[in-house]
Amino acid sequence: MHDKITVLENGTELTFTFDQLLTFHGGGFPGGVVHGLKAMQAAFPLLSDGLVERREISILTAFSGPGGRDALEAVTRSLTDDRLTVDRSIGGKDVISDLPGPYLFRFSYRGRTAEATIKAGHVREEFVALGAKKDKSPEEITRHEALKSEMAQRLLPLPADEIYNVRVLADTQA
């Protein structure tokens, strides 16, 4: 239940699992894939009473990571269809000292916009510090890769609303 998401493509249901999203991505950033998935799981129910049409969703996010981008693209085709905008300025400085940092996603669908922002404590300080560090040692690279996997394994089983706060920002639906 917590590892998949279902959307519509011209009225036909399409379900994407985490494993499918990770395969589409290529595996390098599994934590980012989980964040993209969990943000969509948290926000999509606020956009519609039923399933959303994937090609009608527009996304504005501060999250520039390739795992998140690929999860969003696989489910919504927003990158291909030019409905994905990354603007790091809409998030805080970083997820540790200035929530939500880059972990902010705004999804718009048929006149309604829902925002998902990460809750404190889900991204660890060591992960952020190593991610930002230039010229990592081989040991630091190995540790950072382990932390990416650890984040994915830790967050994937959780319900999206335990990881992300969501709210409707705009609603002009009739």
C-alpha positions as a printed Julia matrix, in Angstrom:
174×3 Matrix{Float64}:
   0.0    0.0     0.0
   2.71   2.5     0.95
   4.97   1.65   -1.98
   2.7    2.49   -4.91
   0.58   5.19   -6.48
  -2.26   5.05   -9.0
  -3.18   7.74  -11.51
  -5.23   7.88  -14.69
  -4.1    8.06  -18.3
  -7.15   9.05  -20.37
  -9.39   7.35  -17.83
  -7.35   4.15  -17.59
  -5.77   3.36  -14.22
  -1.97   3.15  -14.11
  -0.25   1.97  -10.93
   3.42   2.59  -10.27
   5.35   0.79   -7.54
   8.48   2.06   -5.85
  10.48  -0.67   -7.56
   9.21   0.45  -10.97
  10.04   4.07  -10.19
  13.5    3.09   -8.97
  14.11   1.07  -12.15
  12.99   4.02  -14.3
  15.37   6.23  -12.32
  18.31   3.86  -12.52
  18.88   3.4    -8.79
  21.4    6.1    -7.89
  19.15   8.14   -5.6
  16.6    5.82   -3.96
  15.83   8.3    -1.17
  14.88  10.92   -3.74
  12.61   8.43   -5.48
  10.87   7.78   -2.16
  10.45  11.52   -1.55
   8.87  12.04   -4.96
   6.53   9.09   -4.37
   5.58  10.14   -0.83
   4.96  13.77   -1.82
   2.6   12.61   -4.57
   0.88  10.12   -2.24
   0.35  12.9     0.3
  -0.86  15.59   -2.1
  -2.9   13.82   -4.8
  -5.87  13.02   -2.53
  -6.23  16.77   -1.88
  -6.4   17.5    -5.61
  -9.45  15.42   -6.46
 -12.12  13.22   -4.93
 -10.91  10.42   -7.21
  -7.79   9.54   -9.14
  -6.03  12.33  -11.01
  -5.28  12.4   -14.72
  -1.5   12.25  -14.81
  -1.01  14.57  -17.78
  -3.06  17.35  -16.18
  -0.81  17.74  -13.12
   1.64  20.64  -13.0
   4.44  20.64  -10.45
   6.46  23.4    -8.83
   9.14  22.13   -6.47
  12.3   23.19   -4.7
  13.56  19.59   -4.98
  16.18  19.3    -7.7
  17.42  15.78   -7.03
  17.37  13.28   -9.88
  15.54  10.57   -7.91
  12.62  12.84   -7.08
  12.54  14.28  -10.57
  12.41  10.83  -12.13
   9.65   9.64   -9.78
   7.57  12.71  -10.67
   8.25  12.22  -14.37
   7.39   8.52  -14.4
   4.04   9.08  -12.71
   2.96  12.41  -14.26
   5.07  12.84  -17.41
   5.46  16.44  -16.2
   9.05  16.84  -17.38
   8.31  15.52  -20.87
   5.22  17.71  -21.17
   6.92  20.82  -19.67
   4.74  20.91  -16.54
   7.59  20.54  -14.02
   9.36  23.6   -12.66
  12.23  23.42  -10.17
  12.72  26.63   -8.19
  15.02  26.15   -5.22
  14.13  29.62   -3.92
  10.65  28.5    -2.78
  12.11  26.17   -0.14
  14.19  27.03    2.89
  17.98  27.21    3.04
  18.23  23.56    4.04
  16.1   20.85    5.61
  17.99  20.86    8.92
  18.09  24.57    9.82
  15.36  26.02    7.57
  12.5   23.59    6.92
  11.35  22.48    4.44
  14.58  23.15    2.56
  14.27  21.6    -0.89
  11.57  19.18    0.28
   8.66  21.29   -0.95
   6.33  20.15   -3.72
   3.32  22.02   -5.15
   0.96  20.04   -7.34
  -1.73  21.79   -9.4
  -4.67  20.01  -10.97
  -7.87  21.41  -12.46
  -7.8   24.63  -10.47
  -6.61  23.21   -7.17
  -3.06  23.4    -5.78
  -1.82  21.26   -2.92
   1.52  21.68   -1.21
   3.54  18.92    0.46
   6.36  19.9     2.83
   8.54  17.51    4.76
   8.16  17.1     8.49
  11.21  17.53   10.7
  13.46  14.58   11.39
  13.04  12.54    8.22
  16.24  13.76    6.57
  19.29  13.24    8.74
  21.95  15.86    9.3
  24.78  13.5     8.31
  23.07  12.88    4.96
  22.75  16.62    4.27
  26.35  17.34    5.34
  27.81  14.59    3.17
  25.6   15.52    0.23
  26.86  19.09    0.33
  30.53  18.19    0.81
  32.84  18.67   -2.17
  35.74  16.29   -2.74
  34.44  13.42   -0.63
  36.91  10.73    0.36
  36.18   7.18   -0.88
  34.92   6.35    2.63
  32.62   9.37    2.61
  31.25   8.41   -0.8
  30.53   4.9     0.48
  28.85   6.3     3.6
  26.73   8.75    1.57
  25.55   5.93   -0.71
  24.62   3.88    2.36
  22.67   6.83    3.77
  20.71   7.18    0.5
  19.63   3.55    0.77
  18.95   3.84    4.5
  16.63   6.79    3.9
  14.68   4.91    1.25
  14.34   1.79    3.41
  13.33   3.84    6.46
  10.73   6.05    4.74
   9.17   3.71    2.18
   7.07   1.69    4.68
   5.66   4.85    6.31
   2.35   6.44    5.31
   2.96   9.61    3.31
   1.21  11.77    5.91
   3.79  10.74    8.5
   6.54  12.2     6.29
   4.84  15.17    4.62
   2.5   17.91    5.77
  -0.04  18.74    3.08
  -2.44  21.6     2.57
  -4.53  23.09   -0.2
  -3.08  26.43   -1.3
  -5.63  27.33   -3.97
  -8.96  26.0    -5.05
 -10.84  27.46   -8.02
 -12.65  24.22   -8.91
 -16.3   24.71   -9.71
